[in-house]
Amino acid sequence: MLSRLLDPLTSLVYPQECRVCHEIVDSRDDGVACASCWNDTRLLSGNEMLCTRCGAYLGEKAAPISVHCRKCDDHVYEKAIACGIYEKALAASILALKESPRISRRLTTVVEGGLARIHPNADLVIPIPLAKRRQIERGFNQAELIAQLASKFMQIPMDVGSLARKVHTPLHRIGMDQKARELSVKNAFEVVRPKLINGKSVLLVDDVLTSGSTASYCAKALKKSGATSVKVFTLARAVMRY
């Protein structure tokens, strides 16, 4: 109730421009994008045609049989799922999350809705780690913020110390091709506390899944240390060209 009273006053005194359409954001709960842009953003319901393994978006309507994009045949994780498509309000919110460690109520609802839809069974939630230098520069790991929400919602522990990035890798951009992504993260991850991973099923968490190379190399390191299964959960799935 208080939020409803404050939102109009806040928009008058401290108007925030939507990062997508540049109109005014009426509700603080929506974060950096307006309600209209959120409504135009494709959030996945499970009725779309998605690659069974990597979750690549292949069409608006689900197929009667399992479909595979074939670009993820050598990926090590069992399954990757996302809350929505990397576009509009979701993309703007993810970019904002890299700047400031604040998750809006709308984004929290999106995360909880995605987890409720897929019901991933796991023993541990593990965020994909940043390189030490980048975490120092940024001050936080946005994947860890998402993992905290997942851990709380699923009521299972989060482990931020067992999986580490042992080399500094260049920032990934949505436009990078798959080969470039693979080369940039190959052998970049290691498990430093294998006893805590052995025998565990893991939900690996990140903000965006593009080619899946980063998640796959993380899964490879986790399974080498005895993880029984690795599933991947992200806020968004980039639409790749096929």
C-alpha positions in Angstrom: 0.0 0.0 0.0 2.8 2.4 1.0 4.6 1.6 -2.3 1.5 2.5 -4.3 1.3 5.9 -2.6 5.1 6.6 -3.0 5.5 5.6 -6.6 3.6 8.6 -8.1 5.5 11.0 -5.8 8.8 9.4 -6.6 8.2 9.6 -10.3 7.5 13.3 -10.0 10.5 14.2 -7.8 13.0 11.6 -9.1 11.7 10.5 -12.6 13.5 7.4 -13.9 13.7 6.9 -17.6 13.0 3.4 -19.0 16.2 2.0 -20.4 14.3 0.4 -23.3 11.7 3.0 -24.5 12.8 6.1 -22.6 9.4 6.7 -21.1 9.0 7.2 -17.4 9.0 4.2 -15.1 5.9 4.5 -13.0 6.7 1.8 -10.4 9.9 1.3 -8.5 9.1 -2.4 -8.4 9.7 -2.7 -12.2 13.4 -1.6 -11.8 15.0 0.1 -14.8 12.2 -0.8 -17.4 8.6 0.3 -17.5 5.6 -2.0 -17.2 4.9 -1.8 -20.9 8.4 -2.9 -21.9 8.1 -5.8 -19.4 4.9 -6.8 -21.0 6.6 -6.8 -24.4 9.5 -9.0 -23.1 9.3 -12.7 -23.9 9.3 -14.7 -20.6 9.3 -18.4 -21.2 6.3 -20.4 -20.1 7.4 -23.9 -21.2 5.1 -23.8 -24.2 7.9 -22.7 -26.6 10.1 -24.8 -28.8 13.4 -25.1 -27.0 16.4 -27.2 -27.4 16.1 -30.0 -24.9 19.6 -29.6 -23.6 20.8 -26.0 -23.9 17.4 -24.3 -24.0 18.0 -22.5 -27.2 14.8 -20.7 -28.4 13.7 -22.4 -31.7 10.1 -21.3 -32.1 7.0 -19.9 -30.5 5.1 -23.2 -30.2 6.4 -26.4 -28.5 7.1 -29.4 -30.7 5.3 -32.7 -30.1 8.8 -34.4 -29.7 12.1 -33.5 -28.2 14.1 -31.1 -30.3 17.9 -30.5 -30.3 19.8 -27.6 -31.8 22.9 -29.9 -32.3 25.2 -27.0 -31.3 25.3 -28.2 -27.7 26.0 -31.9 -28.4 29.3 -31.8 -26.6 28.1 -29.7 -23.7 28.7 -31.4 -20.3 25.7 -30.1 -18.3 22.4 -32.1 -18.5 20.1 -29.2 -19.1 20.0 -25.4 -19.3 16.9 -23.4 -18.5 16.2 -19.7 -18.6 13.4 -17.3 -17.4 13.2 -15.5 -20.7 14.7 -14.2 -23.9 17.6 -11.7 -23.6 15.7 -8.7 -24.9 14.0 -5.5 -23.9 13.2 -5.2 -20.2 15.1 -8.4 -19.2 18.2 -7.4 -21.1 18.1 -3.9 -19.6 17.7 -5.3 -16.1 20.6 -7.7 -16.6 22.9 -4.9 -17.8 21.8 -2.8 -14.8 22.6 -5.7 -12.5 26.2 -5.6 -13.7 26.3 -2.0 -12.6 24.6 -2.1 -9.2 23.8 -5.1 -6.9 20.1 -4.4 -6.7 17.4 -6.8 -7.8 14.0 -5.3 -8.4 10.8 -6.9 -7.2 9.8 -7.6 -10.8 13.1 -9.4 -11.5 12.7 -11.4 -8.2 9.3 -12.5 -9.4 10.7 -13.5 -12.8 13.4 -15.6 -11.0 10.9 -17.3 -8.7 8.5 -17.9 -11.6 11.2 -19.6 -13.6 12.3 -21.8 -10.7 8.7 -22.7 -9.9 8.1 -23.7 -13.6 11.1 -26.1 -13.9 11.4 -27.5 -10.3 15.1 -28.3 -10.5 16.2 -30.9 -8.0 19.6 -30.0 -6.6 21.8 -30.3 -3.5 23.7 -27.1 -4.1 23.3 -23.8 -5.9 26.6 -22.5 -7.3 27.0 -19.2 -9.1 29.4 -19.1 -12.1 32.4 -17.2 -10.6 34.0 -14.0 -11.9 37.7 -13.6 -12.3 39.2 -12.1 -9.1 40.3 -8.9 -10.9 36.8 -8.4 -12.4 35.1 -9.0 -9.1 37.4 -6.5 -7.4 36.6 -3.9 -10.2 32.9 -4.5 -10.0 32.7 -5.1 -6.3 30.2 -8.0 -6.6 29.3 -11.0 -8.8 25.8 -10.6 -10.3 25.5 -14.4 -10.7 25.9 -14.7 -7.0 22.9 -12.3 -6.4 20.7 -14.5 -8.6 22.0 -17.6 -6.9 21.1 -16.1 -3.5 17.5 -15.8 -4.7 17.5 -19.3 -6.1 19.0 -20.7 -2.9 16.3 -18.9 -0.7 13.4 -19.9 -3.0 14.5 -23.6 -3.3 15.7 -23.8 0.4 19.0 -25.4 -0.5 22.5 -24.1 0.3 24.6 -21.9 -1.9 28.3 -22.6 -2.3 30.4 -19.7 -3.5 33.8 -21.0 -2.6 34.2 -24.4 -4.3 34.2 -23.3 -8.0 36.8 -20.8 -9.0 37.9 -19.0 -12.2 41.6 -19.6 -12.3 42.4 -17.3 -15.2 41.2 -13.9 -16.2 39.1 -14.1 -19.3 37.9 -11.3 -21.7 34.4 -10.0 -21.3 31.9 -12.0 -23.4 29.8 -10.0 -25.8 26.5 -11.2 -27.2 28.0 -10.8 -30.7 31.0 -13.1 -30.1 30.9 -16.3 -32.2 30.8 -19.7 -30.4 34.4 -20.6 -31.2 35.7 -17.4 -29.7 33.7 -18.0 -26.5 34.9 -21.5 -26.2 38.6 -20.5 -26.6 38.2 -17.7 -24.0 36.9 -20.0 -21.2 38.6 -23.3 -22.0 40.4 -24.6 -18.8 39.4 -21.4 -17.0 37.6 -23.1 -14.1 38.7 -25.3 -11.3 37.1 -26.8 -8.1 39.1 -25.9 -5.1 37.0 -27.8 -2.5 36.2 -31.1 -4.3 35.0 -32.9 -1.1 32.1 -30.5 -0.9 31.2 -31.3 -4.6 31.6 -35.0 -4.6 28.2 -36.8 -4.8 26.2 -33.6 -5.1 23.8 -32.5 -7.8 24.4 -28.9 -8.7 22.3 -26.0 -10.0 24.8 -23.7 -11.8 23.5 -20.1 -11.9 24.4 -17.2 -14.2 22.7 -14.1 -15.7 22.8 -15.0 -19.4 23.4 -18.1 -21.4 24.6 -17.4 -24.9 26.7 -20.2 -26.5 26.7 -22.3 -23.3 30.5 -22.7 -23.4 31.1 -21.1 -20.0 28.5 -23.3 -18.3 29.8 -26.4 -20.0 33.4 -25.8 -18.9 32.1 -25.1 -15.3 30.1 -28.4 -15.5 33.1 -30.2 -16.7 35.2 -29.1 -13.7 32.3 -29.9 -11.3 31.8 -33.4 -12.7 35.6 -34.0 -12.6 35.3 -33.4 -8.9 32.4 -35.9 -8.5 29.2 -33.9 -9.1 26.5 -36.3 -10.0 24.7 -33.9 -12.3 24.8 -30.2 -13.3 21.8 -28.2 -14.5 22.1 -24.6 -15.5 19.7 -21.8 -14.6 19.9 -18.2 -16.0 17.8 -15.1 -16.1 18.0 -15.0 -19.9 18.8 -17.0 -23.0 20.3 -15.2 -25.9 18.8 -16.0 -29.3 21.5 -17.4 -31.4 21.6 -17.5 -35.2 21.3 -21.0 -36.7 
